[in-house]
Amino acid sequence: MPRPRLRRTVALGSLHLLGLVGSARADCPCIDEGSYCQFAGSACPFDGTCHGSTTPCNCDDCGFDPTGKIDPECQPCETSPAPSIPPWVGPYPFDLWYDPPGSRAYHTRNPKWYDPLLTRAGEKFQTHNGKGNAATVNVNMGDHGAIHLFADPSFQQKFDDKVREWNGPLSRNMTGVNDRCNWPNLTAAEAPAHLQYTRRSEPMYDDFSKGLTNESWSIALAKGCCEEDPTQAENPFHNNINIVRDVVDGVEKNVLALTAWNEDDPGACPGPDCFKSVRSSGTVSTAGIYASGRYEVIAKVANAPGLVWALWTFHYEEHLPSDCHHDMCWCEDMPDISTMVAAHCELRADGSGKPCKFEDVCNNNTDGWSPPNPPAPPAMTPAECGGNHTHDDPQFLGNYSIGGWTTMLNHEIDIEIPANCVGQLNVCNVTAKDNVSGTCVGQYNTANLNNYQYTQNSGTGPAYSNMCIRATKKDNATGEEVPLNFIGDGKYHNYTIVWHTGGNEVTEHRRFSTDADVQDGYVDFYIDDYYLGTNNAFAP
């Protein structure tokens, strides 16, 4: 028998986008004993040992065996106290990426451009919220071939600088204007101001007391959004997006209700394998464009297996060559097949063992992505766009473009619940065999905390970091570890992203590197004031 369709609703109580002021971590002088030990980094000595071993936790050798490799028995000091030097945003930084350029681990390992990132996947740490409640966070990372080339901050800086140099001295505050193929066209000094994006000085805050206004919000016609009802001129998307009343922190107020609908999959129902598929969802985006800073969303999410709750920053651009025949496959310079496989480089379908799916970057751009209903072709093909220019788009990656003939710049930061690190049992304990959806089904105490720099059509590739976590807390009655749920409990929660872009001119940014002139970007994640870790790889 067909099963009734279900409705799952997310309610947003408020959203804050705050400029980043006075919230960065401070460096920890190594003369202050009793501070913290940041796993083989440049932090302060700590009087103790790395848990699970007898190795002194002195930050010079903690984490390494005598040959300079990672010592699996020597992990971070979980009991090390936080520094007393304000300001401080967490119990101590748990950085996902272990060997960024300039770090001690980088100098010890000396990775090649094609080497996978060395991360702290498989570890755990203790955290707490502002009320003193403790929790344990288990950390892992999806297996998608993230490599050093794209994660190195200097790589992205090189291409950003090309645009800054072209745009001139006003580039810090104004964008200039591109042509229809996304090549730079008019500099900030040449283009009319009303055609450009400009740096913002005011934070965004919306509690929906005035409803869903066009000045602040747009309907995001993506991710299954939305069912449109042409008979309802005031709100044609009422099946998925509405303003309703609810009680948030004891106060009745307007909230934004986003509703997803599912229904029996027509290919499997009726029958013993009948299952639901998503028919539509509700998605909104800010009308304005924002960059690094603090993002907060207050939301209550339904208990609905199969539903993924997500909030993310998103800035997508495509950059093209003037002649797509003069570049080679991005992983053609790798030394052997095993290296290519580790980086998830697609090999030829003919069994030749040659790298990359197509003979040249002009052949195709599917990179393994074969949707049943492919999108319509562009108004101008890449070849036509290239023919209108004498040089490549400055941000085209040339031989290192991972999306075929186009460089897909995808500056994105995600919180996605539940996580999808299938097979990483310290986070997802639902095996891939029993997990058709590819997520930690029903595990509402898990989350993806992702950073993206570049992407492929398939939404994956070697230029992003799929950090995933599982949080637990002690049950007061039994003392056992129980899930610290982030959704599905009928409560409003605070979801927070703190995004630092780095840069030498920003002195308050914490350095990951042991080199004084390296200050890399990173993203801190919180839910309900619990610090859940720092993704310091591929920070946009």
VOKOL-708462 format. One record per atom (N, C-alpha, C): residue in three letters; x, y, z. Coordinates in steps of 0.1 Angstrom, whole numbers, plus 5000, padded with zeros to 4 digits. Layout:
N
ALAXYZ ...
//
This chain:
540
MET500849885000 MET500050005000 MET500950125000 PRO500550224992 PRO501350354993 PRO501250415007 ARG502250475011 ARG502250545024 ARG501950685023 PRO501350755032 PRO501050895031 PRO502250975030 ARG502151085022 ARG503251175022 ARG503451245035 LEU504651285038 LEU505051345051 LEU505551485049 ARG505351565059 ARG505851705059 ARG506851725070 ARG507951785067 ARG509051805077 ARG509351955076 THR509252025088 THR509452165088 THR510652205097 VAL511352305092 VAL512352375099 VAL511852515103 ALA512052555115 ALA511652695119 ALA512852775123 LEU513052885116 LEU514152975120 LEU513653095129 GLY514253105141 GLY513853205150 GLY514453335147 SER515753335143 SER516453455139 SER517753425132 LEU518353525126 LEU519553505119 LEU520453625121 HIS521753605125 HIS522653715127 HIS523853695118 LEU524253795111 LEU525553795104 LEU526353915109 LEU527353885117 LEU528053995124 LEU529454015118 GLY529854135117 GLY531254165114 GLY532154105124 LEU533354065120 LEU534253995129 LEU535154105136 VAL534854125149 VAL535554215157 VAL535854155171 GLY537154165174 GLY537554125188 GLY537253985192 SER537253885182 SER536853745186 SER537953645182 ALA539053695178 ALA540053605173 ALA540853545185 ARG541553435183 ARG542353375193 ARG543653455195 ALA544153445207 ALA545453515209 ALA546553405209 ASP547753445204 ASP548853345205 ASP549253325220 CYS549853215222 CYS550153165236 CYS551653175238 PRO552253265245 PRO553653275247 PRO554153145254 CYS555253095249 CYS555752965254 CYS556352975268 ILE556353085274 ILE556853095287 ILE555753065298 ASP554553065293 ASP553453045302 ASP553152895304 GLU553752835313 GLU553552685315 GLU552152675321 GLY551552555319 GLY550252525323 GLY549152585314 SER549552615301 SER548652665292 SER548052555284 TYR548552525271 TYR547952415264 TYR549052365254 CYS548852245250 CYS549752185240 CYS548952155227 GLN549252225217 GLN548552215204 GLN549352115196 PHE548951985196 PHE549551875189 PHE550651905180 ALA551851895185 ALA553051915176 ALA553152045170 GLY552452145175 GLY552552275170 GLY553452365177 SER553252495177 SER554152595183 SER553552645196 ALA552752575203 ALA552052625215 ALA552952605227 CYS552352615239 CYS553152625251 CYS553452485257 PRO554552465264 PRO554752345271 PRO553652315282 PHE553352195284 PHE552352155294 PHE552952045302 ASP552752055315 ASP553351965325 ASP552451835325 GLY552751735317 GLY551951615316 GLY552451525305 THR551651435301 THR552051345290 THR550851335280 CYS551251305267 CYS550151285257 CYS549451155261 HIS548151165261 HIS547351045266 HIS547650925257 GLY547650815263 GLY547950685256 GLY549350655254 SER550250735260 SER551750715259 SER552450775270 THR553750755270 THR554650825280 THR555350935275 THR555050975262 THR555751085256 THR555451225263 PRO556451295267 PRO556151425273 PRO555351515264 CYS554451585269 CYS553651675261 CYS554351815261 ASN555351825253 ASN556151955253 ASN556052025240 CYS555251985231 CYS554952045218 CYS556152045208 ASP557251995212 ASP558351975203 ASP558351835197 ASP557951735204 ASP558051605199 ASP556651525201 CYS555751595207 CYS554451525209 CYS553751495195 GLY553551375192 GLY552851335180 GLY553751275170 PHE555151275172 PHE556051215163 PHE556851095169 ASP557051005160 ASP558050895165 ASP559450935161 PRO560450855165 PRO561850905162 PRO562150925147 THR561350865138 THR561650885124 THR561051005118 GLY560251075126 GLY559551195121 GLY558151165116 LYS557651045117 LYS556351015113 LYS555351035124 ILE554051035121 ILE553051045131 ILE553050925140 ASP553150945153 ASP553050835163 ASP551650815167 PRO551050705163 PRO549550695167 PRO549350685182 GLU550350655189 GLU550150645204 GLU550250775211 CYS550750875203 CYS550951005209 CYS549951105203 GLN548851135210 GLN547851215206 GLN547751345214 PRO546751435211 PRO546751555219 PRO546451535234 CYS546851635242 CYS546651625256 CYS545151665258 GLU544351565260 GLU542851595262 GLU542551675274 THR543451665285 THR543151725297 THR543851865299 SER544551905288 SER545252035289 SER544252145291 PRO544552235300 PRO543652345302 PRO543752455292 ALA542752535290 ALA542752645281 ALA543652755286 PRO544252835277 PRO545052955282 PRO544153055289 SER544753125298 SER544053225305 SER544153365299 ILE544753365287 ILE544953495280 ILE543753525271 PRO542953625274 PRO541853655266 PRO542253725253 PRO541453735242 PRO540153665241 PRO540353525237 TRP539353445240 TRP539453295237 TRP538053245233 VAL537953165223 VAL536653125217 VAL536452975219 GLY537252905226 GLY536952765228 GLY537952705239 PRO537752585243 PRO538552525253 PRO540052515248 TYR540252485236 TYR541552495230 TYR541352465215 PRO542152515206 PRO541852485192 PRO542152345188 PHE541152285182 PHE541352145176 PHE541352165161 ASP542452175155 ASP542552205141 ASP542552075133 LEU541752065123 LEU541651945115 LEU542851915107 TRP543452015100 TRP544551995092 TRP545852005100 TYR546651895100 TYR547751885109 TYR549051925102 ASP549251925089 ASP550451965083 ASP550352085073 PRO549752195077 PRO549652315068 PRO551052365066 PRO551252435054 PRO552652495052 PRO553052585063 GLY554352565066 GLY554952645077 GLY554952575091 SER554052475092 SER553952405105 SER555152315107 ARG555352265120 ARG556452175122 ARG556152045115 ALA554951995114 ALA554551875107 ALA554851885093 TYR554652005087 TYR554952025073 TYR556452015070 HIS557252075078 HIS558652075076 HIS559251935079 THR558651855088 THR559051725090 THR558651625079 ARG557451645074 ARG556951555064 ARG557351595050 ASN557551725047 ASN557851775034 ASN557051725023 PRO555651745024 PRO554751685014 PRO554951745000 LYS554651664990 LYS554551714976 LYS553251774974 TRP553151844962 TRP551851914959 TRP550651814958 TYR550951694954 TYR549851594952 TYR549651504964 ASP550351524975 ASP550151444987 ASP548851474994 PRO548151374999 PRO546951395007 PRO547251475020 LEU546251555024 LEU546451625037 LEU546651525048 LEU547451565058 LEU547551485070 LEU546651555080 THR545651485085 THR544651545094 THR544551465107 ARG543751515116 ARG543551455129 ARG542351375129 ALA541951325117 ALA540751225116 ALA541051105125 GLY539951065132 GLY540050955141 GLY540250995156 GLU540551125158 GLU540751165172 GLU539551225179 LYS539651265191 LYS538551325198 LYS539051425208 PHE538251515213 PHE538651615223 PHE537451645232 GLN537751705243 GLN536751755252 GLN536351895250 THR535151935251 THR534652065249 THR533652105260 HIS533152225260 HIS532052265269 HIS531352385263 ASN530252415269 ASN529552535265 ASN529752645275 GLY529052755273 GLY529252865283 GLY528652845296 LYS527852735298 LYS527252705311 LYS528052605318 GLY529252565313 GLY530152465319 GLY529752325317 ASN528752295308 ASN528452155305 ASN529452095295 ALA529951975298 ALA531051915291 ALA530451825280 ALA531251805270 ALA530951715259 ALA532151655253 THR532051545246 THR533151485239 THR532851495224 VAL533851535216 VAL533651545201 VAL534651455194 ASN534051355187 ASN534851265178 ASN534951325165 VAL536151325158 VAL536351395146 VAL536851295135 ASN536451315123 ASN536951235112 ASN536851325099 MET537151265088 MET537151345075 MET536751245064 GLY535851285055 GLY535451205044 GLY536651175035 ASP536551065028 ASP537651015019 ASP537351065005 HIS537851185001 HIS537551244988 HIS538851294981 GLY540051264986 GLY541251294979 GLY541751434981 ALA541551504992 ALA542051634994 ALA543551644994 ILE544151734986 ILE545551734984 ILE546151874987 HIS547451874989 HIS548151994994 HIS548052104984 LEU548052084971 LEU548152194961 LEU547052294964 PHE545852244964 PHE544652334965 PHE544452394979 ALA544952314989 ALA544852365003 ALA545852475007 ASP546952475000 ASP548052575003 ASP547452715001 PRO547452795012 PRO546852935011 PRO547553015000 SER548852984998 SER549553064988 SER549053044973 PHE548452924971 PHE547952884958 PHE546752974955 GLN545852984964 GLN544653074962 GLN545053214962 GLN546053254970 GLN546453394971 GLN546953434957 LYS547653354951 LYS548253384938 LYS547153424928 PHE546053354928 PHE544953384918 PHE544153504923 ASP543953514936 ASP543353634941 ASP544053764938 ASP545453754939 ASP546253874937 ASP546153914922 LYS545953824913 LYS545853864899 LYS544653954897 VAL543553924903 VAL542354004902 VAL542554144909 ARG543254134921 ARG543454264928 ARG544354354919 GLU545354304913 GLU546254384905 GLU545554444893 TRP544654364887 TRP543954414876 TRP542954524880 ASN542254504892 ASN541254594896 ASN541754724902 GLY542954724906 GLY543554854911 GLY543354874925 PRO543755004930 PRO543755034944 PRO542455034951 LEU541355034943 LEU539955034949 LEU539454894952 SER540254794949 SER539854654949 SER539454604964 ARG539954674974 ARG539654634987 ARG538154654991 ASN537554754984 ASN536254794988 ASN535254784976 MET535654764964 MET534754754952 MET535254644943 THR534354584936 THR534654464928 THR534954484914 GLY534554594908 GLY534654604893 GLY533554524887 VAL533554514874 VAL532454444867 VAL533054344857 ASN532454224856 ASN532854124846 ASN531954134834 ASP532454064823 ASP531654054811 ASP530753934812 ARG529953894802 ARG529053784802 ARG529753654804 CYS530953644800 CYS531753514802 CYS532553514815 ASN532353614823 ASN532953624836 ASN534453664836 TRP534953714825 TRP536253774824 TRP536153914830 PRO537153964837 PRO537154104842 PRO536954194831 ASN536154294832 ASN535754384821 ASN536154534825 LEU535454584835 LEU535754724840 LEU536254724854 THR537254794856 THR537854804870 THR536954884879 ALA537254874892 ALA536454954902 ALA536355104899 ALA537455154894 ALA537555294890 ALA536755324878 GLU536555234869 GLU535955254856 GLU534455224856 ALA533955124864 ALA532555084864 ALA531755174872 PRO530455194868 PRO529555274877 PRO529355204890 ALA529255274901 ALA529155224914 ALA527955134916 HIS526855164910 HIS525655084912 HIS525654944905 LEU526654924897 LEU526854794891 LEU527854704899 GLN528454754909 GLN529454684916 GLN528954644930 TYR529554534936 TYR529454504950 TYR530454584958 THR530054634969 THR530954714978 THR531054644991 ARG532154674998 ARG532354625012 ARG531254685021 ARG530754585029 ARG529654625039 ARG530254665052 SER529654765059 SER530054805072 SER529054775083 GLU527754735079 GLU526754715089 GLU526454565089 PRO526254505101 PRO525854365102 PRO524454345098 MET524054225095 MET522754185092 MET522054115104 TYR520854155107 TYR520054085118 TYR518654085113 ASP517953965115 ASP516553955111 ASP515853865121 ASP514853905127 ASP514053825136 ASP512653795130 PHE512553835117 PHE511353815110 PHE510053885115 SER510253985124 SER509154065129 SER508454135118 LYS509154165107 LYS508554235095 LYS508254135084 GLY508254005087 GLY507953905077 GLY509253865069 LEU509053805058 LEU510253775049 LEU510253885038 THR511253975040 THR511254095031 THR512254065020 ASN511954125008 ASN512854114996 ASN514154194999 GLU514154285008 GLU515354365010 GLU516454275017 SER515954175025 SER516854085032 SER517053945026 TRP516053895019 TRP515953755016 TRP515553735001 SER516053624996 SER515653574983 SER515253424984 ILE514253384976 ILE513853244975 ILE514953174967 ALA515653074973 ALA516753004966 ALA516152894958 LEU515952904945 LEU515352804937 LEU516452694934 ALA516752624945 ALA517752514944 ALA517452414955 LYS518152294954 LYS518052194964 LYS516552154966 GLY515852144955 GLY514452104955 GLY513452214958 CYS513852334960 CYS512952444963 CYS512552514950 CYS511252534948 CYS510152514957 CYS508952474948 GLU507852434954 GLU506652414947 GLU505952554945 GLU505652584933 GLU505152724930 GLU503652704927 ASP502852794934 ASP501352794932 ASP501052934926 PRO500852934913 PRO500553064906 PRO499253134910 THR498353054917 THR497153124922 THR497353204934 GLN498453194941 GLN498753274953 GLN499753374950 ALA499353494946 ALA500353594941 ALA501153644953 GLU500553654965 GLU501253714976 GLU502453614981 ASN502153484980 ASN503253394984 ASN503053264976 PRO503553264963 PRO503453144955 PRO504153024960 PHE505053044970 PHE505852934975 PHE505352884989 HIS504052904992 HIS503552885005 HIS503552735009 ASN503652645000 ASN503852505003 ASN505152475010 ASN506152555008 ASN507452535014 ASN507952645023 ILE507452765021 ILE508052885028 ILE506952965034 ASN506952995047 ASN505953075053 ASN506453145066 ILE505853245070 ILE506053305083 ILE504953265092 VAL505253205104 VAL504253155113 VAL504653205127 ARG503853175137 ARG504153215151 ARG504653095158 ASP505653105167 ASP506053005176 ASP506753065188 VAL506952985198 VAL507653025210 VAL509052995210 VAL509953095211 VAL511353085210 VAL511953145223 ASP512653055231 ASP513153105244 ASP512153165253 GLY510953115253 GLY509853165261 GLY509053275256 VAL509453325244 VAL508753445238 VAL508053405225 GLU506753435224 GLU506053405211 GLU506453515201 LYS506753465189 LYS507253565179 LYS507153505165 ASN507353585155 ASN507453535141 ASN508653445139 VAL508453335132 VAL509553255127 VAL509353215113 LEU510453195106 LEU510453145092 LEU510252995092 ALA509252945086 ALA509052795085 ALA509352745071 LEU510352655070 LEU510752595058 LEU510252445058 THR509552405048 THR508952275048 THR509352195036 ALA509752065039 ALA510051975029 ALA508951865028 TRP508651825016 TRP507651725014 TRP508251605007 ASN507851485012 ASN508251365005 ASN507051285000 GLU507351184992 GLU506251104987 GLU506850964982 ASP505950874979 ASP506450744975 ASP507250754962 ASP508350694961 ASP509150684949 ASP508350604938 PRO508050664927 PRO507250594917 PRO507850474911 GLY509250474912 GLY509950354906 GLY509950234915 ALA509650254928 ALA509650144937 ALA508350114944 CYS507350194943 CYS506150184950 CYS504950164940 PRO503950084944 PRO503949994956 PRO504849874955 GLY505249814966 GLY506049704966 GLY506849684978 PRO507549574980 PRO508349554993 PRO509449654995 ASP510049704984 ASP511149804985 ASP510749944984 CYS509449974987 CYS508950104986 CYS509650204995 PHE510050314990 PHE510650414999 PHE510250554995 LYS510550655003 LYS510150795001 LYS511250864993 SER510950954985 SER511851054979 SER511351194981 VAL512351284982 VAL511951424984 VAL511251484972 ARG510051544974 ARG509351604963 ARG509751754962 SER509851824973 SER510251964973 SER510752004987 SER511452114988 SER511952165000 SER511852315001 GLY512252365012 GLY512252515014 GLY513652565016 THR514052665008 THR515452715009 THR515452865006 VAL516152935015 VAL516253085013 VAL517653125013 SER517953235007 SER519353295008 SER519253445011 THR520353495016 THR520353635019 THR520353715006 ALA519653825005 ALA519653914993 ALA521053974991 GLY521754005002 GLY523054065001 GLY524153965001 ILE525354004998 ILE526453914998 ILE527353955010 TYR527853855017 TYR528653875029 TYR529853785028 ALA530853835035 ALA532153765035 ALA532553715049 SER533853715053 SER534253665066 SER533553735077 GLY533353665088 GLY532653725100 GLY531953615108 ARG531053645116 ARG530353555124 ARG528853535119 TYR528453415117 TYR527153385112 TYR526453295122 GLU525253345126 GLU524453265136 GLU523053245131 VAL522553125133 VAL521153095129 VAL520453025141 ILE519353075145 ILE518553005156 ILE517452925149 ALA517452795151 ALA516452715143 ALA516052595152 LYS514852545149 LYS514252415154 LYS514052325142 VAL514552205142 VAL514552115131 VAL513751995134 ALA512951945125 ALA512051825128 ALA512851705129 ASN512351605136 ASN512851465137 ASN512351395125 ALA513151375115 ALA512751315102 ALA513851245096 PRO513951105098 PRO515051035091 PRO514951055076 GLY516151085070 GLY516251125056 GLY516351275053 LEU515951355063 LEU516051495062 LEU517451545065 VAL518051635057 VAL519351695060 VAL519151845063 TRP519451885074 TRP519452035078 TRP520752095075 ALA520752205067 ALA522052265063 ALA521952415063 LEU523052475067 LEU523152615064 LEU524552635059 TRP524752725050 TRP526052735043 TRP526252875037 THR527552915037 THR527853035028 THR528152985014 PHE527953065005 PHE528053014991 PHE528453134982 HIS529553114975 HIS529953204964 HIS530553124953 TYR529953124941 TYR530253034930 TYR530653114918 GLU531753084912 GLU532153144899 GLU532753044890 GLU532653064877 GLU533252984867 GLU534253064859 HIS535453004857 HIS536553074850 HIS537052984839 LEU537253054827 LEU537552974815 LEU538853014808 PRO539352924800 PRO540552954792 PRO540153024779 SER541153094773 SER540853144760 SER541053044749 ASP541852934752 ASP541952824743 ASP542152704751 CYS541052614752 CYS541152504761 CYS541952384756 HIS542652404745 HIS543552294740 HIS544952314745 HIS545352424752 HIS546752434755 HIS547052394770 ASP546052334777 ASP546252294790 ASP546152134791 MET546752074801 MET546651934803 MET545851894815 CYS545651764817 CYS544851714828 CYS545551754841 TRP544751784851 TRP545351834864 TRP546151734871 CYS545951604869 CYS546751514877 CYS547751434868 GLU548051494856 GLU548951424846 GLU550351424851 ASP550751514860 ASP552051524865 ASP552351434877 MET551351364881 MET551551284893 MET552451164890 PRO553251114900 PRO554251014896 PRO553750874893 ASP552650834898 ASP552150694896 ASP550650684898 ILE550150564894 ILE548650544895 ILE548150544910 SER548950494919 SER548550494933 SER548350634938 THR549250724934 THR549050864938 THR547750924932 MET547550894919 MET546350944913 MET545050894920 VAL545050764923 VAL543950704930 VAL543650764943 ALA544750794951 ALA544650854964 ALA544050994963 ALA544351064952 ALA543851194950 ALA542451194943 HIS541951074940 HIS540651054934 HIS540651114919 CYS541751104913 CYS541851134899 CYS541251024890 GLU540351064882 GLU539650964873 GLU540650904863 LEU540650774861 LEU541550714851 LEU540650694838 ARG541350664827 ARG540650644814 ARG539850514815 ALA538650524809 ALA537750414808 ALA538250304799 ASP539250324791 ASP539750224782 ASP540750124789 GLY540950144802 GLY541850054809 GLY543350074806 SER543650184800 SER545050214797 SER545850254809 GLY545150284820 GLY545850334832 GLY546350484831 LYS545950544820 LYS546350684818 LYS545450774827 PRO546050884832 PRO545250974841 PRO544151054833 CYS543151084841 CYS542051174836 CYS541151104826 LYS539951134827 LYS538851064820 LYS538951094805 PHE539351214801 PHE539251264788 PHE540651304783 GLU540851294770 GLU542151324764 GLU542651464766 ASP541751564765 ASP542051694768 ASP540951774775 VAL541251884780 VAL540251954788 VAL539052004781 CYS539051994768 CYS537952044760 CYS536851934757 ASN537251814760 ASN536351704756 ASN534951704764 ASN535051724777 ASN533851704784 ASN534051774798 ASN532951794805 ASN533051854818 ASN532251774828 THR531951644826 THR531051574835 THR531751534848 ASP533051504847 ASP533851454858 ASP533051354866 GLY532451254860 GLY531751154866 GLY530351184870 TRP529851304866 TRP528551354870 TRP527551324858 SER526651234860 SER525651204849 SER524251214854 PRO523751334856 PRO522351344861 PRO521351294851 PRO520151244855 PRO519151194846 PRO518651304837 ASN518551424843 ASN518051544835 ASN519151644835 PRO520051634826 PRO521251734825 PRO520751874823 PRO521451974828 PRO521052114826 PRO521152154812 ALA520452264808 ALA520452314794 ALA521852364791 PRO522352364779 PRO523652414775 PRO523652564777 PRO524852624780 PRO524852764782 PRO524552844769 ALA524252974771 ALA523953054759 ALA525153074750 MET526353074756 MET527653074749 MET528452954754 THR529052884745 THR529852774749 THR531252824754 PRO531952744762 PRO533252784766 PRO534152824754 ALA534052744743 ALA534952774732 ALA534552914726 GLU533252944726 GLU532853084721 GLU533353194730 CYS533253164743 CYS533653264753 CYS535153284751 GLY535953174750 GLY537353184749 GLY537753254736 GLY536953234725 GLY537353294713 GLY537153444713 ASN536453504723 ASN536253644724 ASN537353714732 HIS538353634737 HIS539353684745 HIS540753634741 THR541753724743 THR543053684738 THR543953624749 HIS543353614761 HIS544053554772 HIS543053484782 ASP543553394790 ASP542753324799 ASP542153414809 ASP540953384815 ASP540453444826 ASP541553434837 PRO541953544844 PRO543053544854 PRO542853434865 GLN541653394867 GLN541453294878 GLN541253154873 PHE541453134860 PHE541453004854 PHE542652934859 LEU542552804864 LEU543752744870 LEU544652674860 GLY544352684847 GLY545252624838 GLY545352474839 ASN546552414840 ASN546752274841 ASN546152214854 TYR545852294864 TYR545252244876 TYR543752264878 SER543052294867 SER541652304867 SER541052164868 ILE540252134879 ILE539752004882 ILE538351974876 GLY537752074869 GLY536452064864 GLY536452064849 GLY537351994842 GLY537451994828 GLY537852134823 TRP537052184813 TRP537452314807 TRP537252434816 THR536552414827 THR536252534835 THR536752514850 THR537152624855 THR537552634869 THR536352674877 MET535852584886 MET534652604894 MET535052654908 LEU535152784910 LEU535552834923 LEU534252834931 ASN534352764943 ASN533152744951 ASN533552774966 HIS533452904969 HIS533852944983 HIS532652914992 GLU532652804999 GLU531552755007 GLU531952705020 ILE531152725030 ILE531352675044 ILE530052615048 ASP530052495053 ASP528752425056 ASP528652375070 ILE527452385076 ILE527052295087 ILE525952205081 GLU526052075081 GLU525051985075 GLU524851875086 ILE523551855089 ILE523251755100 ILE522151665094 PRO522251535095 PRO523451455101 PRO524651455091 ALA525751405096 ALA526951395088 ALA526851285077 ASN527851275068 ASN527851165058 ASN529151095057 CYS529851085068 CYS531151015068 CYS530850865070 VAL530250805060 VAL529950665061 VAL531150585062 GLY531150485071 GLY532350395073 GLY533350445083 GLN533250575087 GLN534150635097 GLN533450615110 LEU533750495116 LEU532950455127 LEU533050535140 ASN534050615141 ASN534050705153 ASN533050815152 VAL532450835139 VAL531450935137 VAL530150875133 CYS530150795122 CYS528950725117 CYS529050575121 ASN528150525129 ASN528250385132 ASN527150305124 VAL526650375113 VAL525750305104 VAL526650265092 THR526850135089 THR527650095078 THR527050135065 ALA527950145055 ALA527550175041 ALA526550075036 LYS526649945039 LYS525749845035 LYS524349865038 ASP524149925050 ASP522749945055 ASP522350095053 ASN523150175046 ASN522950315046 ASN522850365031 VAL521650355026 VAL521450385012 VAL521650535010 SER521350625019 SER521350765017 SER522750825018 GLY523750745023 GLY525050805024 GLY525350895035 THR524450895045 THR524550985057 THR524550905070 CYS524850965081 CYS524650905094 CYS523150905097 VAL522450815092 VAL520950815092 VAL520550815107 GLY519650915110 GLY519150925124 GLY520050965135 GLN521350985131 GLN522351025141 GLN522351185142 TYR521451235150 TYR521351385150 TYR522451455159 ASN523351375164 ASN524451435171 ASN525751435162 THR525551415149 THR526651425140 THR526451545130 ALA527551585125 ALA527451705116 ALA528651705106 ASN528451755094 ASN529551795085 ASN529951935088 LEU531151965089 LEU531652105091 LEU532652135079 ASN532152165068 ASN532952165055 ASN533552295051 ASN534652295045 ASN535152415037 ASN535452375023 TYR535152465014 TYR535352444999 TYR536252554994 GLN537152524985 GLN537752624976 GLN537352614962 TYR537452494956 TYR537052454943 TYR536152334943 THR535452314932 THR534552194932 THR534552134918 GLN533852024916 GLN533551964903 GLN532051964902 ASN531551924890 ASN530051914888 ASN529451814898 SER530251714902 SER529751614911 SER529651664926 GLY530251784928 GLY530151844942 GLY531351794951 THR532251724945 THR533351674953 THR534751714946 GLY535751634949 GLY537051664943 GLY538151684954 PRO539351724949 PRO540551734958 PRO540751864965 ALA539751954964 ALA539952094968 ALA538852134979 TYR538452044987 TYR537652074999 TYR537851985010 SER537452015022 SER537651925034 SER536351895040 ASN535951775040 ASN534651725046 ASN534951675060 MET535051775069 MET535251745084 MET533951705089 CYS533951595097 CYS532651545103 CYS532951515117 ILE531851535125 ILE532051515140 ILE530851445146 ARG531051385157 ARG529951325165 ARG530151365180 ALA529151425186 ALA529251475199 ALA528351395209 THR528951375221 THR528251305232 THR528451375245 LYS527651345254 LYS527751405268 LYS527451295278 LYS527751315290 LYS527451215301 LYS526051235306 ASP525351115307 ASP524051115313 ASP524151145328 ASN523551235334 ASN523651275348 ASN523251155357 ALA522251075353 ALA521750965361 ALA522650845360 THR523050805348 THR523850675347 THR525350695345 GLY525750815341 GLY527150845339 GLY527650795325 GLU526750735317 GLU527050685304 GLU527050795293 GLU527850775283 GLU527850875272 GLU526550865263 VAL525950975261 VAL524650975253 VAL524851085242 PRO524051075232 PRO524151175221 PRO523851315226 LEU524651405221 LEU524351555223 LEU523651595210 ASN522351585209 ASN521651605197 ASN521651755193 PHE521751775179 PHE521751915174 PHE520451945167 ILE519651845164 ILE518351865157 ILE517351755163 GLY516151775159 GLY515151665161 GLY514651645175 ASP514951735184 ASP514451725198 ASP513351825202 GLY512851895192 GLY511751985195 GLY512252125201 LYS513552145201 LYS514152265207 LYS514752355197 TYR514852485200 TYR515652575191 TYR517052565195 HIS517952565185 HIS519352555188 HIS520052675180 ASN521252715185 ASN522052815179 ASN523152755171 TYR523252775158 TYR524252725149 TYR525152835145 THR526452825147 THR527352945146 THR528552905137 ILE528852985128 ILE530152975120 ILE530953105122 VAL532253085126 VAL533053205127 VAL534253185117 TRP534153275107 TRP535053255095 TRP536153365095 HIS537353315095 HIS538553405095 HIS539253375081 THR539453475074 THR540153455061 THR541653465062 GLY542253505073 GLY543653515074 GLY544253635068 GLY545553635065 GLY546153755059 GLY547153825069 ASN548253855064 ASN549253915072 ASN548954055078 GLU547954125071 GLU547654255076 GLU546654255087 VAL546154135090 VAL545154125101 VAL545854065113 THR546354145122 THR547254105132 THR546554015143 GLU545254025144 GLU544553955155 GLU544353805151 HIS544553775139 HIS544353635135 HIS545353545141 ARG544853425146 ARG545853325151 ARG546653265140 ARG547853245142 ARG548753175133 ARG548653025135 PHE548452945125 PHE548652795126 PHE550152765124 SER550852845116 SER552252825112 SER553252855123 THR554352785123 THR555452825131 THR556252945125 ASP555952975112 ASP556553095106 ASP555853215109 ALA556553325113 ALA555853445118 ALA555153515107 ASP555453495094 ASP554853565083 ASP553653485077 VAL553253375082 VAL552153295077 VAL551053305086 GLN549953355082 GLN548653365090 GLN547553315081 ASP547153185083 ASP546253125074 ASP544853135079 GLY543853115070 GLY542453125073 GLY542052995080 TYR540853015087 TYR540352895094 TYR538852925098 VAL538152825101 VAL536652845104 VAL536452765117 ASP535852835127 ASP535452775140 ASP533952745139 PHE533552635145 PHE532152595144 PHE531652575158 TYR530452615161 TYR529752605174 TYR528252565172 ILE527752485181 ILE526352465182 ILE525952485197 ASP525052565200 ASP524652595214 ASP525852635222 ASP526752705217 ASP527952745224 ASP528952635227 TYR528752515222 TYR529752415223 TYR530652425211 TYR531952445214 TYR532952455203 TYR533152315198 LEU532952295184 LEU532952165178 LEU534252135170 GLY535152235169 GLY536352215162 GLY536652325152 THR537852325146 THR538252425136 THR538652355123 ASN538052385113 ASN538452345099 ASN539352445093 ASN540652415094 ASN541652505089 ASN542252465075 ALA541552375068 ALA541952345054 ALA540852395045 PHE541352455034 PHE540552515023 PHE539552625028 ALA539952695038 ALA539152805043 ALA539052915032 PRO537752945028 PRO537653045016 PRO538253175020 
//
